[in-house]
Amino acid sequence: MYNAYFGFKESPFSIAPDPRYLYMTEQHREALAHLVYGLNSEGGCILLTGEVGTGKTTVCRCLLEQIPEKSNIALVFNPKVTATELLETICDELHIEYPQGENSVKTYIDRINDFLLQANAAGQKTVLIIDEAQNMENAVLEQLRLLTNLETNQRKLLQIIILGQPELLEILSQENMRQLAQRITARFHLNPLSRNELKAYISHRLAVAGSNVQLFDEKTIKRLFQLSHGIPRLINIICDRALLGAYVENKTSVDTETLNNAAKEVFGKITHKKHSKRRWPVITAIAAGVAAIAVAGYLILQTEAVPPAPIAQLTNDSSQQAVAVASIEAEKQIPAVTSINAEAVAADAAVFNQGASAEDDTDAAQQPDQAAEAPPVIIKSSDLADFRQLVFSESEKSKARAYADLFDVWSKEYNAAKNGNACAFARNNGLSCLHRQGNLRSLAVLNRPAVLKFYDEKNGAAYAILTYLGDNEATLRKGETTVTVSADTLNRYWLGEYTLLWQKPPYYNSAVQPGSHGPIVQWLDQQLVRLYGHDHTPTIHDTYNDELKSQIVKFQQSKGLTPDGVVGPHTFILLNSELEADLPLLNTRKG
């Protein structure tokens, strides 16, 4: 009802577990890493717990979009079943045939085991995902444990990912559940959002829905945090009602009065006490009764770029043993043995402000001067020693060095001590920072040099720039030295975090989409004339119309982007690459 009023293309606060709306806090990245690990480990159980509405199912749906081709996934979203019904559900999910009518447990187990052996022989992994596992009877949990016994002499045949509420931890701590608890190789618990994360969460969902206007001020955010306790599902419910209230009252944003009225509709009569312990069970109970989870399946990201594959740190809380950090590049699953502490992700030296995203920049683009220096010497090697020497030597200085190198390929001289914030320096020089979490495939599409963040076996972070990306190899640079390694080697230490520079067009403040108008649309129209010549008829208006959209969709399809007609940083970057000469690119050895 209020979407058109606020300029949304869809409701920003739906409670459906849509991965497009997943705001990746550090803990959500870690949670996703646990699930990715489940796809790449040699068996056992992964446990992900969290309060009602903290995003467990949404994280799981995000995982579904990154499933490697050679994987079989069984999803169980209704755990209120008997042990026999559980096995039957698994057979149905994996398309395993079984006799009609009543069957014994052995009948199902034999057929599941045969399927797993055939899948293993074909190089396929099989993963079982159980949601709301706290509702399972003990006998069903015991049957789940028995499934982990299906194995060959070399490996387990089935990886099991268990999602549940905190009560599940109490169940697993019982003496009769110790055998299942011992099968859990990694654990993670999702906490509610902090106040700062809540603010970023709101901005993220508004932006995905099509608005870059902040509709909730600081005072309202503070009150929302008090009401929701940082639980995403409650945040969504309250914000949805609050936006409806603002629409009915013809307000341009949500104030605390409107927010409180919305909360009263959701919770009934509320008090203004902070973090009332009496109210907490009521809030939890209401959240538990909100609409049922949407049907399982693949949800295709509607963002503009090739879907990124976010990865994060992984900690084995139960045994503190080293675990594999998974790289989820499209076709290759290359686990690397490393010991990563989840807390290490949060520690990051302040060379640039991660909050200064490209979408927030407003500077006009300028064409950089060209470099005249001779290219550095290339060191080809498949030896990890060369890679480690380049990336992890003097790692405490590597971030400043990496950004100096990145500006150098753009013919800009940057010094962290002298120039301070790297992204502010970029804006002052006609460039913008683009921070993303992705994989080599998404970097290949954007085709720009980028600063990559690496982690060694002792959780130490280090940075280097990627200057060349081939089909199976990549070149990294540090100062005047480069090293070329296989993509597999790079993925062992890179978890997907990157930053690149791009030239923002004049008048650009937010993504251009149908209905947008102003000078940025005229500028975009001129670029399409340059690109398509007589095949594009210039518009005489400054409104993004169907003709412009059709040409943009055509361009996006040709470049491997999602053809949604929305023109954001990724489309502008590729337009710039197509029309401007001598830009630094990844598909060349230069720089």
N, C-alpha and C positions, 0 to 999 in steps of 0.2 A: 504494500500500500504506500509506504513512504519512499520506495526506491527512486522513483522519478523525481520526487521532491528534493532529495539530497543528491541526485545525480549518480546513484548506484546502478550498475548493470545487473546486480543480483543482491539478495539479502546478505549483508556482511556478517550477521551473527546467527546464522543457522547452526543448529546443534548436530547436524549430520557430520560424520567424521570425514570430511573432505580434505585430502592431503594438501590441496592448494592453499588452504587456510592455516596449515600447521605452522605456528611460529616456533622456529628452532632455537630455543634457549640452549645453553650449554648442556643442561641435564637432558633435554630432549635429544640432542645430538648423541649423548652418551647412551641413552636408551635405544636409539636407532642402531647404534653400533653393536649393542648386545644382540639385536635381532639379525643384523647382518652377519655377525659372528656365527649365529645359529645356522645360517645358510652355508657357511664355509668351514665349519669345524668338523671334527671326525666323530661327532655323536654327543650324547648326553643331553641335559636339559638346561635351558636358559630361563631364568625367572625374572619377570618384570611386574612389579607391584606399584600401586599408587592409590590415593584416595579417589572416591567417585568423581569423575569428570576432569581428571588431571591430564587426560590426553593419551591414555594407553592404547585405546583402539585406533585413534587417529594415527599414532606412530606406527601401529601395525599396518594400517592401510597404506601409509607411505612406503613401508617395506614392500608391499605388493607391487608397487610400480617399479621396483628395482630388481625384480626376480630375474636371475640369469636364465638363459634359454633352457639349459639342461637341469631343470629343477621341477620336482613334483610337489605341489602344495596342497595340504589338506587343512581346511579351516573348520573349527568346531566352535560356533558362537552360541550354542545352546547346551550348556554343560549339565542340565538337569535330566540326565539320562542314566540308564543302568549300564553296567560294564558291557553287556552284550550289545546294547544300542550304540554305545560309543564305538565299538569295533565295526558295527554295521555302517555308522556314519562315516568312519574313516574309509571303508571300502567304497561307499558312494562317492566321496570326495575324490578318491584316486581312480575312480571308474574300474574298480575291481569287481568282477562278476562273482556271484555266490548263489547257492540254491535258494529258491523261493521257499517261504514258510519258515518254521522255527529251525534255527541252527544252533549248534553248540559253540562255545567260545573257541574250541579247537578248530572248528571249520573256518572261522574268520581269521584266526591267527595263522593258520597254514597258508591261506590265500594271500594274506598281507605279507608274510615272509617270502613267498614265491615272487610276489611283485617287487619287493625290496631287493631281492637277489638279482632279478633281471635288470632292474634300474641301475644297481651298482655295477653290474657287468657292462652296461651301456654308458657308464660314466656319468650317470644322473644322480643328483642328490634328492632326497625326499625329506620334506619338513612338515611336521604336524604343529599347527598353531591352535592352542586352546585359550579361549577368552572366558572371562568371568569364572575362573577355575575355583574360586572360593565357594561356589555353589555345588561343587562336585561331592558326592558321597565318598567316604573313605574307601569303599570297595572299588569305586571307579578310579580313584587316584592310585590304588594299588595295581589295577589293571594297566594304568598308564606307566607305572614303573616297570611292569613286566615287558612292556613294549620296548623298553630300552635294552632288553636282553637280546633282541634280534640283532645279530652281528656276524661278521666273518672273523677269520683269524687276525685280520689286519685292522678292521674298523667297525664302528657301529653303523648300522644301516639306516637309522632314523634319528633325525634331530628333532627335538621337541621344544617348542617355545610356549611358556605358560604365562598368561596374563591374569592378574587378579588383584583384588582389593587387599588392604592390610590384614584382614582377617585370615587370609591365606597363609601369612607368615606364622600366625598362631597355630594353624592346623598343622603346618609342616614341622613345627617345633615339638609336636607331640611324640611320645616315645614310639608309638606304633607307625609313625610316618618317617622314622629316621632313615629307612632304606631309600625312600624316594628323595629325601632331603640330601642324602649323600650323592645322589646322581646329578645334583644341580652344580654345574661347573662355573656359572657366573650369575650374579644377582644384581638387580638395580631397582631402586625405589624412586618413583616420581613424586616430588613434592609440589605443593601449590606454587604459583608464580609469586615472585617478590613484587613490591610496588613498582620498581623501575621496569621489571619485565612486563607487568600488567600494562603500563603505558605503551611500551613498544608493541605488545600484543594487540592492543586496540588499533594503533596506527597501521600495523600490518594488515589486519582484517579489512579495515577501511580502504586501504590501497588496493588490495586484491579485488575488492568489490567495485573499484573504479573511482575512488575519491582520494585525493591527496590533501583534503582539508581536515584539520583536527577539529572534531566536533565535540570533544570532551576536554575542558580546561583542567588545570592542575588541581583546583579545588574539587572538581567533580571526580577526577581520577582518585584522589585521596579518599573520598566518600565511597566510591565504588570498591576500593580495596577493603575498606572496613566491612562493607556489606557482603562481599563475595569471598573474602579470605583468600583471594588469589586463585580460586578454582575456576578453570576456563569455562566449564559448562554453565556455572552460575553467572559468570561474567556475560556470556552470550545471552542468556535468558533476560537478565536485567537490562542489558544494552538494547536488546531488540524492543522491549517494552518502552524503554526511555526514548528511543528514536521515534517510535509510534506516537508517544506523548508529545514530543517536540513538534512533530508534523501536525498533530491535531491542534496544537496551540500556536501554530505558525511561527515557531522559533527557528532560528538559523543554526542553533547548536543546543546541546543538552546541558542544562544547569543543574545544580544540586537539588533544587526543588522538584524538577521533573524526574530526576533520578530517584529521589526518595518516594515519590508517588508511584513510580514504576516498581520499586522494591516492595511497596505495600501490596500491590496487585499480585506480586509473585509470592511473597512470604506471608501476607496478611499483616497485622499490626506489628510494627518494628519499633525498636528503641534506638537511641543515638549513642549508646555505650559502645566503646571500642572493644572489639574482640570478646563479646559477651560469651562466657562459657555455657550459659544456659541456652543461647541461641544456636550454638554449634551443632548439637544433635538434630535440631529442626532443619537447619540448612542442609546437613548431610542427607537427611531423610527425603527432603524435597528433591535434591539433586538425583537421588537414587530412583525417584519415581518419574523422572522426565522421560520423554519419548524414546521408544526402542531404537536400538542401533540399526542403521540402514543395512540393506542386503549386502553380503560380502561380494567382492569382485574387484576387478581392476578399475581404478579411477584414474583417468588420464589427466595429467596436469594441463591446465589451460593457460599457464604462463607462456610468455613469448618465446623463451629460449628453449633449446633442447633440454629435456628434463634433467636437472642435476641429480647427482647421487651423493647426498650428504653423508658423511661418515664422521665419527668422533672417537674419543678415547674409550677404553674398555678396562674395567677392573674386575678381577675375580675376587669377590668379597668372601667367598666361602673358604678358599684355600690359599689365596694370595700367591698363586702360582702364575707364571707367565702365560699369557694367552695370545691368540693370533689376532692382529688387527687386519680387518678385511679391506681390500681395495675392490670397489664394485664398478670398475670400468666395464663398458657394455658387454663385450664377449669374453673377457678374461677375468677369472676369479683367482687372484694371487694372494693367498694369505701369507703374512710374514710374522715370524715368532718375535715377539717383543714384549716388554713389560711396561705398560703405560698406566700411569696414575691419573685418574679422572680429574683430580684437582689441578694437574699441571696445565690443563687447557685454559683455566681462568687466568693464569699468570702470563701476562704479555706486556713487553716493554712498550712505553708510550712514545713511539716515533710518529704515528699518525692517529687520528681520532676515528675509530671504527664506526662511530655513529654518523660520520659525515659521508653519507651515501651519495651516489651519483645523482639519484633522483632529487636530492635537496640542493644541488648546485644550480646556480643561475647565470654563470658567466657565459659569454659568447665564445665560440670556438675560434681559434687562430691556427694558421698553418705553421708548424714548427720549421726552424731552419734545419738543414741537412748536415749530418755528421761527415767530417772530412778525414777522421782518423782511420788508420789501417785496422782491419779486423784482428782480434786477438787470435792466438794460436789455439787450434783445436786439438784436444787430447782424446783420441778415440780409445775406449777401454771397456771391457766387460767386467773388469775387476771392481768389486765393491770398494776397495781401498781408495781408489781415485775419487769415487763419488763421495765417500765419507770425508776424505781429506778436504775436498772443495766445500762441502756443505757445512760440516760440523766443526771445522777448525775455527777458533775464535768466534764461536757461535753467539757470544754476548754482543758482538759488534755486527753480526750478520744482517740484522734488520736494516740498520742505517745504511750499510753497504749495498744491500739489495735494492733499496729505493733509489740510492744514488745511481746504481747501474740501470734501473728502469728509466729514470729521467735521462740518462745518458743516451739510451737508444732513441729517445725522442729529441736528442740534441739540446737538452737542458742540463745545466749544471746545478746539482742539488747537494747541499751539505746539511745533515740533520742538526748539527750543533749551531750552525749559522742561520739556517732557514726555518727551523722548527717544524711545525706540522706539515707533513708531506702533502696531504690533500689540499690544505690551504695554499701551499706553494703551487700545486697543480692548478688551482682555480686562478691564481694570479698570473699564470702562464698559458691561459687558454685551454687548459685540460681539465678533466674530471676523473675522480677515482670511481671504480666500479668494484665493489667487494662482493664476492660470491662464494658459495660452497658448491663444488661440482666435481667433474672428472675430466679425463683427458679428451673425451669426445666433445664435451661442451667447450673446452678450450680450443679444440681444433675448429669448431664452427666459428667462434669469434675471431680466431686467427690473429691474436695480438700477443706480444710478449707480456708476461705476467710474473709477479712476485708470488712464489709458492712457499708455504710454511711446512716445514718438516719436523718430525720428532725422532730422536734417537732412542736406543734401548733403555736409557735412564731418564726418559721423559723430558729431556732437554729439547727446547725448540730452537730451530735455526731457519734461516731464510736464504733463498737464492732466486735468481730470475730464470725463467724458462725462455730461451731465445729461439729454439727450433723444435719442431714437433713433426716427426715422420710417422710412417705407418707402425713401426715397431721400435723406434728409438727417439730419444729426446736429448737436447743439449741444454745444459745449465751453465750459467756464467756467474763468476764472482770476481769482480775487479777485471783484470786483464787475462784471467784464466778461465777456460771452459772445460767441461768434461761431457762426453757423449756416452750415455748409458741406455740400456734397454728400457722400454716402457715398464716392464715388469719390475725392474730394480727401482725405478722412480716410485712406483706405487707401493713399494714396501714401506716407505717412510713418509709418503705424502697422504694426508687424510682428506684432501679435497679443498682446502682453504686457499683462495687466490685473490689477488688484487691486480687489476690492469688499468691502464689509462686510456681515455678516449676523448675525442673532440666533440663537445656538446654544441649543437647548432644554435644559432641566435634565437632568442625568444623562447627557448625550451625551459619549461618549469615542471611539466609532468607528462605522462604518456598521452600521445595524440590518438584519439579514437573517434568513431562516427559521432557527429554532433559537435566536436571541438571546432573552434573558430579563432581567427586572429592571424597575426603575422606568421606564426609558426606553420600554419596550414599553407599559406602562400609560399613560404620557403620550401616546404615539403613538395609542393606542386612543381616548383622550379627544378628540384632534384629529379623528379620523375620525367620531366621534359628532357633533361640532360641524359637520363638513363635510357629512355625508350624512344626519344625523338618523335617522329610523326605518328608512332603508335600510341602516343598519349596526348589527349586533347586537354590543354590547360583549362582550369576552371576560372570563371570570371568572378567567383565569389571567394570569400575567405573562410568557408565552412567545409569541413571534412565530409564530403558527400560519398555516394555509392560508387561513383566513377573513380575517385581517389582510392577508396577502399579496395576495389577490385584490382587495381594496379599494385597496391601494397601486398595484397594476398598473393598475387602472382609472384612478386619478388620474394616474399617470405617462403613460398613453396620451393622456389629455385635454390634457396640457401639453406634449406633444412630446418627452418624455424616453424613453429606452430602457426599456421595461416589463419590467424584470428583478426587480422586487420588492425590490431592495436600497435601503434608505433612507439616503442620504448627504447631504452639504451641499446639493446641487442640489434634491433632493426636499424637504428641510426648508425651504429658501428659498422654494420655490413654495407649500408649505403655509402658511408664514407670510404670504406675500403674499395668499393667499386668505382667511385668517381674521382678520388684523389690519388695522385701519384706519389711514390716514394715514402709511403707510410711504413713504419716498422711492422713487419708481419712475422708470423711463426713459420710459414712455409718457405722461408728463405734462410740461408746461413748468415745473412748480414746481421751484425751486432752481436 
